[in-house]
Amino acid sequence: MEGLILILPLLWTTDLQAQNADNIPLPNRVVPATSEAPAEFGAFVHGGINIHSANFQTLPGVPSCCPRFENGTGPGFGIGGSYHLFASAPLSLDLRLGYSMLNAALRTNETDTVLVKGKVTIGEFEHAVDASAGMIAVTPMADYQIFSRTRILIGPTIGYIAYNNFSERETLVQPANTGTFTNGMRTRNVYSGATPLASKFYFGLGVGVQYSLPLNVSQTLFALPEAFYTWGLTPLVSGMNWRASSVSAGVLFEYHLKSEPPASLPPAPQLAQAPTLPQPVAIPQPPPPAPPPSFSVSLAAVGLAAATVDSFASTQPMERLVVEDYIRIQYRPLLNYLFFDKGSAVIPLRYHAMTTQDVKAYNFHSFNDLPTLQLYYEILNVIGQRLREIPTGKITIVGCNDGIELGRLPGSKSLSRSRALAVFGYLRDVWGVEAGRMKVEARDLPLRPSPVDDSDGAEENRRVEIYSELWPVVEPILTRDTAHIPKPAILRFLPSSPRNNEVTEWDISTGENTRKLKDFTGKGSLPSHLDWDLQKESESMLGRLDTIQAVLEATNNINQTAESNEVPIPVHHYTLINKHKEGSIDTIISRYSLILFDFDRSELNASNRRIADFVKSRISDDSRTDIFGYTDRIGSDDYNQQLSELRAHATEHAIGVNATDMKGLGRSVLLYDNSLPEGRFYSRTVSVVVTTPMKR
């Protein structure tokens, strides 16, 4: 945009020089008014640079370890035709139809500690997404003449994205000549194909400048060098912050159809002068109303040290936020159920499906920082990889229904069998698991059903269960990575206004530099406080936090708006490298989860007893052990509180320790999305956190 502004003085100077060359004005695109506006047709070709702005970590359903993609560039090309309406006037309409490329390369580099030949060193990883897209667009623009040969154009671009493809990879850049990922290669997470959930509609706003050069004496053929900047306003992928803008320059070749001027009109007759009328008497106006009282808001922030929920929190002065790194070990069970839509035997799209080509580079051992539910959606691929690695492994696939999907008529088991066969077919066709290693069974309700008279329970019973007599086939996944722990754990914002009873809506926005972090909005009066639980934010965001800026904006009942002071919150990162240089004693945080508690039960089943035995083997004399019990949303608060406490006590007894801290939290803290059946199952859990000083 700044480049377009700088071009205008140059074009104006060139314009004057062209007119004064022969001391007579040269013809230009503005012609005398005619009986009909001349028609102007043209064709254009452009080249330029695509500028992509983004704020995402992964494409939908595509595994990635990238902390965040934020921008990228790529070559642009456009071609098309134009039709110019009302060209004889200073303000006219330029209609264009063309094809444009939206290609760009997005890159993000990440550094972290890696272990090479037994030594800790700094590693650098490059995350790359190459986007390839093209669209057919209509661009209506207002065309205004500012100098004799120079015009500015502005208008929207409305396009249909004909294709949108991507390729993704993660490359180990440093150390340069040594080290690989767990797949034995220096690249991983290599995927390509059609971009998932790609938008088909593009909308942008463009502004440009154009200079007219006649190419023949009859002034019918023109070359018009032009430059444009287009802001992309719609996302390239539905629901994601990824937009494509462009800077382009090129030339429009235009042909003008001449028309004859109209015959001269006779001069208008002179009218007799009207008699002078007396002037009206001015009536004094009442004074203007007094302005409304001023409207203002303010914002402050404090920190809360919280183990799990606010009821156990204490307020701390907010001087700065410290993000401390710890070595983290997680032992995360895989829920061996797949849930289906009512009456359907099609595996839902939220489960990650691959092709036979994809499995060649697949390795679930690299999913260190994958969120729990996203890791669960890899269940078919994890079991497929394990069956490849364990040739003697066998599984039983049991299809179930909710008992009423087919109206309690005969044939319900056929739906259950179809669901089991869908899982059977995926493992056979994609992962190459022999049919003889998979046994298919069908039943109505599961052996241990959820309540059939509850909508949540019925949804949970529409499932396929996968079992194996070999524990390594279905055992939890053990990962080791770096945890970024915020201290304090919760930022508490304190908004206020002297006229709070008049506030109708408000917004607290947080960000750093040009990156937006999180918004909190509401209707009505300002709350006494608002808490931001940083423990629930992504690890990649916490690991990259800079100084946080928070601002409160509010509107009152007479549409006055006010903005608070900007509240800065400095962030200090205490990394593993800092600890190593200082020689301080580091800590290993091990987190274990016991899931698949039967509905409304607190006893440990066989799978949970195996996990409890594993936890017991990892606890040393100097370890601190904290145990927290949780439930899903089904049932009353009091009953769920009691049930979560019983589960925590049963776990403490099974691992044979006296926990430093043990609580049942009931449904006051829902760990996962309880609108999903898998979210409710993963919420019926006991979390065991073992903190052990690292011995040097």
C-alpha positions in Angstrom: 0.0 0.0 0.0 2.9 2.4 0.8 4.4 1.5 -2.5 1.3 2.6 -4.4 1.3 6.0 -2.5 4.9 6.6 -3.4 4.2 5.9 -7.1 1.5 8.7 -7.4 3.9 11.7 -7.3 6.1 10.0 -9.9 3.1 9.4 -12.2 2.0 13.0 -11.8 5.4 14.3 -12.8 5.6 11.9 -15.8 2.0 13.1 -16.7 3.0 16.8 -16.8 6.2 16.1 -18.8 4.2 14.1 -21.4 1.7 16.9 -21.8 4.4 19.6 -22.1 6.7 17.7 -24.5 5.1 19.4 -27.6 3.5 22.3 -25.6 0.1 20.9 -26.3 -2.0 18.5 -24.2 -1.9 14.9 -25.4 -5.1 12.8 -25.8 -6.1 10.7 -22.8 -8.7 8.2 -21.8 -11.2 11.0 -20.9 -13.2 12.0 -24.0 -16.0 14.6 -24.5 -19.5 13.5 -23.6 -21.2 11.6 -26.4 -24.6 10.3 -27.0 -23.3 6.9 -25.9 -20.4 6.1 -23.5 -17.6 4.4 -25.5 -17.0 0.7 -24.8 -13.5 -0.4 -23.7 -12.4 -4.0 -23.8 -9.1 -5.3 -22.6 -6.8 -8.2 -21.5 -4.3 -8.1 -18.7 -1.4 -10.2 -17.3 0.1 -9.7 -13.9 3.0 -11.1 -11.8 3.8 -10.5 -8.2 4.2 -11.9 -4.7 1.6 -13.7 -2.6 1.7 -12.8 1.1 0.1 -15.3 3.5 -0.7 -14.4 7.1 -1.6 -17.3 9.4 -2.0 -18.3 13.0 -2.3 -22.1 13.2 -0.4 -25.1 14.4 -1.8 -28.0 12.3 -4.1 -28.5 9.4 -7.3 -30.4 10.3 -6.5 -34.1 10.7 -2.8 -33.7 9.7 -0.3 -34.5 12.5 2.3 -31.8 13.1 4.6 -30.8 15.9 4.9 -27.2 14.6 4.5 -24.5 17.4 2.7 -22.1 15.0 2.7 -21.1 11.3 2.5 -17.3 11.1 3.4 -16.1 7.6 4.7 -17.1 4.2 5.3 -15.8 0.6 5.2 -17.2 -2.9 5.1 -16.2 -6.5 1.9 -14.9 -7.9 0.5 -14.9 -11.5 -2.8 -13.6 -12.9 -4.4 -13.3 -16.3 -7.8 -12.3 -17.5 -10.0 -9.8 -19.3 -11.7 -6.4 -18.5 -14.7 -4.4 -19.6 -14.8 -0.6 -18.9 -18.2 1.1 -18.3 -18.9 4.9 -18.3 -15.3 5.4 -19.4 -16.0 9.0 -20.5 -16.5 10.1 -16.9 -13.8 10.8 -14.3 -15.5 8.1 -12.1 -16.2 4.9 -14.0 -16.6 1.1 -13.5 -14.0 -1.5 -14.4 -15.2 -5.1 -14.5 -12.7 -7.9 -14.6 -12.8 -11.7 -14.8 -9.5 -13.6 -14.4 -7.5 -16.5 -13.0 -5.0 -16.0 -10.1 -2.5 -18.2 -8.3 -2.4 -18.1 -4.5 0.8 -20.2 -3.9 3.0 -19.6 -0.9 5.6 -21.4 1.3 5.1 -21.2 5.1 8.1 -21.8 7.3 8.6 -21.9 11.1 11.9 -22.8 12.8 11.9 -24.3 16.3 14.7 -25.0 18.7 14.7 -27.5 21.5 17.1 -29.7 23.4 17.8 -33.1 21.8 19.9 -36.1 22.9 22.7 -36.9 20.4 25.1 -39.7 21.2 24.2 -39.4 24.9 24.8 -35.7 25.1 22.2 -32.8 25.4 22.6 -30.3 22.6 20.5 -27.6 20.9 18.5 -28.9 18.0 16.8 -26.8 15.3 13.7 -28.1 13.4 12.1 -26.5 10.3 8.4 -27.0 9.9 7.2 -26.4 6.3 3.8 -26.2 4.6 3.8 -25.5 0.8 0.4 -24.3 -0.4 -0.7 -24.5 -4.0 -4.0 -22.9 -4.9 -5.7 -21.2 -7.8 -8.9 -19.3 -8.2 -11.3 -17.8 -10.8 -12.3 -14.3 -9.6 -14.6 -11.5 -10.5 -13.3 -8.0 -9.6 -15.7 -4.9 -10.0 -13.7 -1.7 -9.3 -14.4 2.0 -9.1 -12.0 3.7 -11.5 -11.2 7.4 -10.7 -9.0 9.7 -12.8 -6.7 11.7 -10.5 -4.3 13.1 -13.3 -4.8 13.3 -17.1 -3.3 9.8 -17.6 -3.3 8.4 -14.1 -6.2 6.6 -12.4 -6.7 4.8 -9.1 -8.9 1.7 -8.7 -10.5 0.1 -5.7 -12.9 -2.7 -5.3 -13.6 -6.2 -4.0 -12.3 -9.5 -5.4 -14.8 -12.4 -5.3 -13.4 -15.7 -6.2 -14.0 -19.4 -6.5 -11.0 -21.5 -5.4 -10.7 -24.2 -8.1 -8.0 -26.2 -6.3 -6.2 -26.0 -3.0 -3.4 -28.5 -2.3 -0.7 -28.7 0.3 2.6 -30.5 1.2 4.0 -30.7 4.7 7.2 -31.9 6.3 9.4 -31.4 9.4 13.2 -31.4 8.8 16.0 -31.7 11.4 18.3 -28.8 10.4 20.7 -28.7 13.4 22.9 -30.6 14.2 23.7 -30.5 10.5 25.5 -33.8 10.0 24.2 -36.1 12.7 21.0 -37.2 14.4 17.7 -38.4 13.0 14.1 -38.6 14.2 12.8 -41.8 15.7 11.9 -43.0 12.1 15.6 -43.1 11.2 15.3 -40.1 8.9 16.0 -36.4 9.1 12.4 -35.7 8.0 9.1 -36.7 9.5 5.4 -35.8 9.4 5.6 -35.8 5.6 2.1 -35.4 4.1 0.6 -34.0 0.9 -2.6 -33.9 -1.0 -5.8 -31.8 -1.1 -6.0 -29.3 1.8 -8.5 -30.6 4.3 -11.6 -28.4 4.9 -10.3 -26.0 2.2 -12.6 -23.0 1.6 -14.1 -22.7 -1.9 -14.9 -19.0 -1.5 -12.4 -16.1 -1.6 -13.2 -12.5 -0.8 -10.6 -9.7 -0.8 -10.3 -5.9 -1.2 -7.9 -4.4 -3.7 -6.5 -1.0 -4.5 -4.3 -0.1 -7.5 -2.9 2.6 -9.7 -2.9 2.7 -13.5 -1.1 4.8 -16.1 -2.4 5.2 -19.7 -0.1 5.0 -22.8 -1.6 5.4 -26.3 -0.2 2.9 -28.9 -1.7 4.3 -32.1 -2.6 7.7 -33.6 -6.3 7.0 -33.7 -6.3 6.7 -29.9 -8.1 3.3 -29.9 -5.4 1.0 -28.5 -3.8 1.7 -25.1 -1.2 0.0 -22.9 -1.9 0.6 -19.2 0.9 -0.4 -16.8 -0.7 -1.0 -13.3 0.1 -2.1 -9.8 -2.3 -3.6 -7.1 -2.4 -4.6 -3.5 -5.1 -7.1 -2.5 -6.1 -7.8 1.1 -7.4 -11.3 1.6 -10.3 -11.2 4.1 -11.5 -14.9 4.1 -9.6 -17.9 5.3 -8.1 -20.5 3.0 -9.2 -23.3 5.4 -12.6 -23.2 7.1 -12.4 -22.3 10.8 -8.6 -21.4 10.6 -6.7 -18.1 10.7 -5.0 -18.4 7.3 -5.5 -15.6 4.7 -3.8 -14.8 1.3 -3.0 -11.3 0.2 -0.9 -10.2 -2.8 1.2 -7.5 -4.4 1.1 -7.5 -8.2 2.1 -5.5 -11.2 1.5 -5.9 -14.9 -0.1 -4.4 -17.9 -3.6 -4.1 -19.3 -4.0 -3.8 -23.1 -7.2 -2.0 -23.9 -9.2 -1.3 -27.1 -11.6 1.7 -27.3 -14.6 1.9 -29.6 -15.2 5.4 -30.8 -18.6 7.1 -31.0 -19.7 10.3 -32.8 -20.4 13.4 -30.7 -24.1 14.6 -30.6 -25.4 17.5 -32.6 -25.0 20.9 -30.9 -28.1 22.1 -29.0 -29.5 25.7 -29.4 -28.8 28.1 -26.6 -31.4 28.1 -23.8 -33.8 31.1 -23.8 -33.3 33.8 -21.2 -35.9 33.7 -18.5 -37.3 36.8 -16.8 -35.8 37.6 -13.5 -38.1 36.7 -10.6 -39.1 39.5 -8.2 -37.1 39.7 -5.0 -38.9 38.2 -2.0 -38.6 39.5 1.6 -36.1 37.6 3.7 -37.5 35.4 6.5 -37.0 36.5 10.1 -34.5 34.2 12.0 -35.9 32.4 14.9 -33.5 31.9 17.8 -32.6 28.2 18.4 -32.6 26.6 21.9 -29.1 25.8 23.4 -27.7 22.3 22.6 -28.2 19.7 25.3 -25.5 19.1 27.9 -23.0 16.4 26.9 -23.3 13.0 28.8 -21.0 12.3 31.7 -17.6 10.8 30.8 -17.4 6.9 30.6 -14.2 5.1 31.7 -12.9 1.6 32.5 -9.8 0.2 34.1 -8.0 -3.1 34.3 -5.6 -4.8 36.7 -4.1 -8.3 36.9 -3.0 -10.6 39.7 -1.7 -14.2 39.8 -3.3 -17.3 41.3 -1.3 -20.3 42.4 -3.6 -23.2 41.8 -3.0 -26.9 41.9 -6.1 -27.8 40.1 -9.1 -25.5 40.7 -9.8 -22.1 42.1 -11.1 -23.4 45.4 -7.5 -24.4 46.2 -5.9 -21.2 44.9 -4.2 -18.3 46.7 -3.6 -14.8 45.2 -0.1 -13.6 44.5 1.1 -10.1 43.5 1.4 -10.0 39.6 5.0 -8.9 39.0 5.8 -11.3 36.1 4.9 -14.7 34.7 7.5 -17.4 34.9 7.4 -20.4 32.5 9.6 -23.1 33.9 10.6 -26.2 31.9 10.6 -29.7 33.3 11.4 -33.1 31.9 8.0 -34.8 31.6 7.1 -38.4 31.2 3.5 -39.3 30.3 1.9 -42.7 30.4 -1.4 -42.2 28.4 -3.8 -45.1 27.9 -5.6 -45.6 24.6 -9.4 -45.9 24.9 -10.0 -49.1 22.9 -13.5 -48.0 21.8 -14.5 -46.3 18.5 -17.9 -44.5 18.6 -20.3 -44.3 15.7 -23.2 -42.0 14.7 -26.7 -43.2 15.2 -27.8 -45.8 12.6 -24.4 -45.6 10.8 -21.6 -48.1 10.3 -19.2 -45.5 8.7 -16.1 -44.6 10.8 -16.5 -40.9 11.7 -14.2 -38.4 10.1 -12.7 -37.3 13.5 -10.7 -40.6 13.5 -7.5 -40.2 11.5 -7.7 -42.3 8.3 -4.7 -42.8 6.1 -3.8 -44.5 2.8 -1.4 -47.4 2.2 1.2 -44.8 1.1 0.8 -42.8 4.3 1.6 -45.7 6.6 5.1 -46.0 5.2 6.2 -42.9 7.0 3.9 -43.2 10.0 5.3 -43.6 13.5 3.2 -42.9 16.6 6.3 -42.9 18.8 7.0 -39.3 17.6 3.7 -38.0 19.1 5.3 -36.6 22.2 3.2 -33.4 22.7 0.0 -34.5 20.9 -3.1 -33.6 23.0 -4.9 -36.6 24.6 -8.0 -36.6 22.4 -6.0 -36.0 19.2 -3.8 -39.0 20.2 -6.9 -41.1 20.8 -8.1 -40.4 17.2 -5.0 -42.2 16.1 -6.2 -45.5 17.7 -6.6 -47.4 14.5 -3.2 -46.4 13.2 -1.5 -47.1 16.6 -3.0 -50.6 16.7 -2.2 -51.2 13.0 1.5 -50.2 13.6 1.7 -52.4 16.7 0.2 -55.4 14.9 2.9 -54.9 12.2 5.6 -54.8 14.9 4.2 -57.8 16.8 3.6 -60.6 14.2 2.0 -62.8 16.9 -0.5 -60.2 18.0 -4.2 -60.9 17.5 -7.3 -58.8 18.2 -11.0 -59.2 18.7 -13.3 -56.6 17.2 -16.7 -56.4 18.9 -19.5 -54.3 17.3 -22.3 -52.9 19.5 -25.4 -50.8 19.3 -27.5 -48.8 21.7 -30.4 -51.3 21.7 -33.0 -49.0 20.1 -31.3 -47.8 16.9 -33.4 -50.0 14.7 -36.5 -49.7 16.8 -35.8 -52.9 18.8 -36.5 -54.9 15.7 -34.5 -57.9 14.6 -31.4 -56.9 12.7 -29.8 -54.7 15.3 -26.8 -57.1 15.4 -26.4 -56.6 11.6 -25.6 -53.0 12.3 -23.2 -54.0 15.0 -21.4 -56.4 12.7 -21.2 -53.8 9.9 -19.5 -51.4 12.4 -17.0 -54.2 13.4 -16.3 -55.0 9.7 -15.6 -51.3 9.0 -12.7 -51.4 11.5 -11.7 -54.9 10.2 -11.6 -53.6 6.7 -9.5 -50.5 7.5 -6.8 -52.6 9.4 -6.7 -55.1 6.6 -6.7 -52.8 3.6 -4.6 -49.9 4.9 -2.2 -51.6 7.4 -2.1 -55.0 5.8 -3.2 -57.0 8.9 -4.0 -60.6 7.9 -7.7 -61.5 8.3 -6.8 -64.6 10.4 -5.4 -62.3 13.1 -8.7 -60.4 13.6 -11.8 -62.0 15.0 -15.1 -60.2 14.4 -18.0 -60.4 16.9 -21.4 -58.6 17.1 -23.8 -58.0 20.0 -26.5 -55.6 20.9 -25.6 -53.6 24.0 -21.9 -53.7 25.1 -21.0 -56.2 27.9 -20.6 -53.2 30.3 -23.1 -50.7 28.9 -23.7 -47.1 29.8 -27.3 -46.2 30.9 -29.7 -47.0 28.0 -32.3 -44.4 29.1 -29.9 -41.5 28.9 -29.0 -39.8 25.6 -25.3 -39.6 26.6 -25.4 -43.3 27.6 -27.1 -44.3 24.3 -24.4 -42.4 22.4 -21.6 -44.3 24.3 -23.2 -47.7 23.5 -22.9 -47.2 19.7 -19.4 -48.4 19.5 -16.8 -50.9 18.5 -14.5 -52.4 21.1 -11.0 -53.7 20.4 -9.4 -56.3 22.7 -6.1 -58.3 22.6 -4.7 -61.0 24.9 -1.2 -59.5 24.2 -0.8 -56.4 26.5 1.8 -54.7 24.1 -0.9 -54.4 21.4 -3.2 -52.2 23.6 -0.9 -50.9 26.3 -0.7 -47.1 27.0 1.7 -44.9 25.1 4.8 -43.7 27.0 6.2 -40.4 25.9 9.0 -38.1 27.1 9.2 -34.4 26.3 9.6 -31.0 27.9 6.7 -29.5 29.9 6.3 -25.7 30.1 4.7 -25.0 33.6 3.3 -21.5 34.1 3.8 -19.9 37.5 1.4 -18.6 38.6 -0.9 -21.0 37.0 -3.8 -18.6 36.6 -4.0 -14.9 35.6 -6.9 -13.2 37.3 -8.1 -10.0 35.6 -9.9 -7.3 37.7 -12.1 -5.1 35.4 -13.9 -2.1 36.9 -15.8 1.1 35.9 -17.4 3.9 37.9 -20.5 3.4 35.9 -20.5 -0.4 35.8 -24.3 -0.6 36.0 -24.5 1.1 32.6 -22.1 -1.4 30.8 -23.9 -3.4 28.1 -21.0 -5.4 26.6 -17.2 -5.8 27.2 -14.1 -7.4 25.9 -10.7 -8.2 27.5 -8.2 -8.9 24.7 -4.7 -10.3 25.3 -1.8 -10.5 22.9 1.9 -10.1 22.4 3.5 -7.8 19.7 1.2 -8.4 16.7 -0.1 -11.8 17.8 -3.5 -12.2 19.4 -3.6 -14.7 22.2 -7.1 -14.9 23.7 -10.3 -12.8 24.0 -12.8 -12.8 26.8 -16.2 -11.2 26.0 -19.5 -10.8 27.8 -22.8 -8.9 28.0 -24.0 -6.7 30.8 -22.0 -5.4 33.7 -18.3 -6.1 34.2 -17.6 -9.2 36.4 -15.7 -8.8 39.6 -12.9 -10.9 38.2 -12.1 -13.1 35.2 -9.6 -16.0 35.3 -7.3 -17.2 32.5 -6.2 -20.8 33.3 -2.8 -21.0 31.6 -2.6 -24.7 32.4 -5.2 -25.4 29.7 -3.3 -23.6 27.0 -1.1 -25.5 24.5 2.5 -26.3 25.3 3.7 -24.6 22.1 2.0 -21.3 23.1 3.5 -21.4 26.6 6.9 -22.2 25.3 6.9 -19.1 23.1 5.2 -16.5 25.3 6.6 -13.0 25.3 5.4 -10.0 27.3 1.6 -10.2 27.5 -0.5 -7.0 26.9 -4.1 -7.0 28.2 -6.7 -4.3 27.4 -10.3 -3.9 28.4 -12.9 -2.3 26.1 -16.5 -1.6 27.1 -19.7 -0.1 25.7 -22.5 1.4 27.8 -26.3 1.9 27.3 -25.9 5.2 25.4 -23.3 3.7 23.0 -20.3 5.4 24.7 -17.1 3.3 24.4 -14.1 3.3 26.7 -10.7 1.6 26.6 -8.6 0.9 29.7 -4.9 1.3 30.3 -2.8 -1.4 28.7 -1.6 -3.9 31.4 1.8 -5.4 30.6 2.7 -8.8 32.1 6.4 -9.6 31.6 7.2 -13.3 30.9 10.5 -15.0 32.0 11.4 -18.5 30.6 13.5 -20.7 32.9 14.6 -23.4 30.5 16.4 -26.7 31.0 19.5 -25.1 29.5 19.4 -22.4 32.2 19.0 -25.0 34.9 22.0 -27.0 33.5 24.2 -23.9 33.4 23.3 -23.0 37.0 23.8 -26.5 38.2 20.4 -26.5 39.9 18.6 -29.8 40.7 16.0 -30.5 38.0 12.8 -32.4 38.4 11.1 -35.1 36.4 7.3 -34.8 36.3 5.6 -38.1 35.5 1.9 -38.1 34.8 -0.1 -41.3 34.6 -3.8 -41.7 33.8 -6.1 -44.6 34.8 -9.2 -44.7 32.4 -12.0 -47.1 31.6 -13.5 -47.1 34.9 -16.9 -48.8 34.4 -19.8 -46.5 34.5 -20.7 -45.6 38.1 -17.9 -47.8 39.5 -14.7 -47.1 41.4 -13.0 -50.5 41.3 -9.9 -50.9 39.2 -10.4 -53.3 36.3 -7.6 -55.5 34.8 -6.2 -52.7 32.5 -6.1 -50.2 35.3 -4.4 -52.7 37.7 -1.7 -53.1 35.1 -1.2 -49.4 34.9 -1.1 -49.1 38.7 1.6 -51.8 38.9 3.6 -49.7 36.3 3.2 -46.5 38.4 4.3 -48.3 41.5 7.6 -49.4 39.8 8.4 -45.7 38.9 8.0 -44.2 42.4 11.2 -43.7 44.5 11.6 -42.8 48.2 12.1 -39.1 47.4 9.2 -38.8 45.0 6.1 -36.7 45.7 2.8 -38.4 44.7 -0.4 -36.4 44.0 -3.6 -38.2 43.1 -6.8 -36.5 41.7 -10.0 -38.3 40.8 -12.5 -37.0 38.2 -15.9 -37.9 36.7 -17.9 -37.0 33.6 -21.0 -34.7 33.6 -23.6 -37.4 34.1 -25.2 -37.4 37.6 -25.5 -34.9 40.4 -22.6 -32.8 41.9 -22.7 -34.6 45.3 -22.7 -38.1 43.8 -19.9 -37.4 41.4 -17.8 -35.8 44.1 -18.2 -39.0 46.2 -17.5 -41.2 43.2 -14.3 -39.3 42.3 -13.0 -39.6 45.9 -13.6 -43.4 45.9 -11.7 -43.7 42.7 -8.8 -41.7 44.0 -8.7 -43.8 47.2 -8.8 -47.1 45.2 -5.9 -45.9 43.1 -3.8 -44.9 46.2 -4.4 -48.3 47.7 -3.4 -50.1 44.4 -0.1 -48.3 44.0 0.7 -48.7 47.8 1.7 -45.2 48.7 0.6 -42.4 51.0 -0.2 -39.6 48.6 1.1 -36.1 49.4 -2.1 -34.7 48.1 -5.3 -36.6 47.2 -8.6 -35.1 46.1 -11.8 -36.0 44.4 -12.8 -33.2 42.1 -16.1 -34.7 40.8 -17.4 -32.9 37.8 -16.2 -29.5 39.0 -13.3 -30.0 36.5 -14.3 -31.6 33.2 -11.0 -32.5 31.7 -12.2 -33.1 28.1 -15.2 -32.1 25.9 -18.1 -33.9 27.5 -20.3 -33.4 24.4 -18.3 -36.3 22.9 -18.6 -39.9 24.1 -14.8 -40.3 24.1 -14.5 -37.0 26.1 -16.8 -38.4 28.8 -14.8 -41.7 29.0 -11.5 -39.9 29.2 -13.0 -37.7 32.0 -13.8 -40.8 34.1 -10.2 -41.0 35.3 -7.7 -40.8 38.1 -4.6 -38.7 37.4 -1.4 -39.7 39.3 1.4 -37.1 39.2 4.8 -38.2 40.5 7.4 -35.5 41.0 11.0 -36.9 41.4 14.2 -34.8 41.8 16.7 -35.7 39.0 19.9 -37.3 40.4 23.1 -35.9 38.8 
